[in-house]
Amino acid sequence: FLAVFLKCESEDKSQEWTYKIERSFRLNGVQTHEVPNTMPTYDNKDNSWGPGKFIAWKDLIDPEKGYIKEDGSIQIEVTVHSIQVLSGRHDQLSLGVTEDLIRQMVK
């Protein structure tokens, strides 16, 4: 599986913060693979959320689905729809996407 996570960090590492972030993930290719909008709570202890099983590896590499481009790259679109500040300062918010490649044996 391919796992994709949105990571939320604050510049001030000493301050506690909590945000609710509505976001969605989409893999673009000949076909489109989407994960619907969700709105998890991010905080300074749990700052990374996303679909741990975004897409099965066999589907990702299937040439008919066209997810892998000629240069070997893929395009994942992460859209942040809203940010709700529950505590902390919003002006020190930093968002980034991390990708983990997870292979699972298919029986």
C-alpha positions as CSV (number, residue, x, y, z in Angstrom):
1,F,0.0,0.0,0.0
2,L,0.9,3.6,-0.4
3,A,0.3,5.7,2.7
4,V,0.1,9.5,2.5
5,F,0.0,11.8,5.6
6,L,-0.6,15.5,6.1
7,K,1.8,16.7,8.8
8,C,1.0,19.8,10.8
9,E,3.8,21.6,12.8
10,S,4.1,24.8,14.7
11,E,7.2,27.0,14.6
12,D,7.1,27.3,18.4
13,K,8.0,23.8,19.6
14,S,7.4,24.8,23.3
15,Q,3.8,25.8,22.9
16,E,0.8,23.4,22.9
17,W,-1.6,23.7,20.0
18,T,-4.7,21.9,18.6
19,Y,-6.2,22.3,15.1
20,K,-9.0,20.5,13.2
21,I,-8.0,20.4,9.6
22,E,-10.5,19.3,6.9
23,R,-8.6,17.8,4.0
24,S,-8.8,15.4,1.1
25,F,-6.3,13.3,-0.9
26,R,-6.4,12.5,-4.7
27,L,-4.1,10.5,-6.9
28,N,-4.2,11.7,-10.5
29,G,-3.7,9.5,-13.5
30,V,-5.8,8.1,-16.4
31,Q,-8.1,7.2,-13.5
32,T,-8.5,9.2,-10.3
33,H,-8.3,7.7,-6.9
34,E,-9.7,9.8,-4.1
35,V,-10.1,9.7,-0.3
36,P,-13.2,11.7,0.8
37,N,-12.9,14.8,3.0
38,T,-12.2,14.1,6.7
39,M,-11.5,16.5,9.6
40,P,-9.2,14.9,12.1
41,T,-7.7,16.8,15.1
42,Y,-4.0,17.5,14.9
43,D,-2.0,18.6,18.0
44,N,1.6,18.9,19.1
45,K,1.5,15.2,20.2
46,D,-0.4,13.7,17.2
47,N,0.6,15.9,14.3
48,S,0.4,13.6,11.3
49,W,-2.8,12.0,9.9
50,G,-3.8,10.4,6.6
51,P,-4.9,7.3,4.9
52,G,-2.5,4.5,5.9
53,K,-3.8,2.4,3.0
54,F,-4.3,5.1,0.5
55,I,-4.1,2.8,-2.5
56,A,-3.0,-0.8,-3.0
57,W,0.4,-1.2,-4.5
58,K,-0.9,-3.5,-7.3
59,D,-3.4,-0.7,-8.3
60,L,-0.7,2.0,-8.1
61,I,1.6,0.2,-10.5
62,D,-1.1,-1.0,-12.9
63,P,-0.3,0.5,-16.3
64,E,-4.0,0.6,-17.3
65,K,-4.8,3.0,-14.4
66,G,-2.0,5.4,-15.5
67,Y,-1.0,6.6,-12.1
68,I,2.7,6.4,-12.8
69,K,3.9,8.9,-15.3
70,E,6.5,8.3,-18.0
71,D,9.3,9.8,-15.8
72,G,8.3,7.4,-12.9
73,S,6.6,10.0,-10.8
74,I,3.1,10.1,-9.4
75,Q,0.9,13.1,-8.7
76,I,-0.9,13.3,-5.3
77,E,-3.1,16.3,-4.7
78,V,-3.8,17.2,-1.1
79,T,-6.5,19.9,-0.6
80,V,-6.9,21.6,2.7
81,H,-10.5,22.8,2.8
82,S,-10.6,24.4,6.3
83,I,-8.5,24.9,9.4
84,Q,-10.2,25.4,12.8
85,V,-7.9,26.6,15.5
86,L,-8.9,25.0,18.8
87,S,-5.9,26.2,20.8
88,G,-2.5,27.8,20.0
89,R,-1.6,30.3,17.3
90,H,-2.6,29.9,13.7
91,D,0.2,32.2,12.4
92,Q,2.8,29.6,13.3
93,L,1.2,26.7,11.4
94,S,3.2,24.8,8.8
95,L,1.7,21.9,6.7
96,G,3.5,19.3,4.7
97,V,2.9,16.0,3.0
98,T,4.8,12.8,3.9
99,E,4.7,9.6,1.9
100,D,5.5,6.2,3.2
101,L,5.7,3.2,0.8
102,I,4.2,0.2,2.5
103,R,4.1,-3.1,0.6
104,Q,1.7,-5.8,1.7
105,M,1.8,-9.3,0.3
106,V,-1.3,-10.2,-1.7
107,K,-2.4,-13.8,-1.2
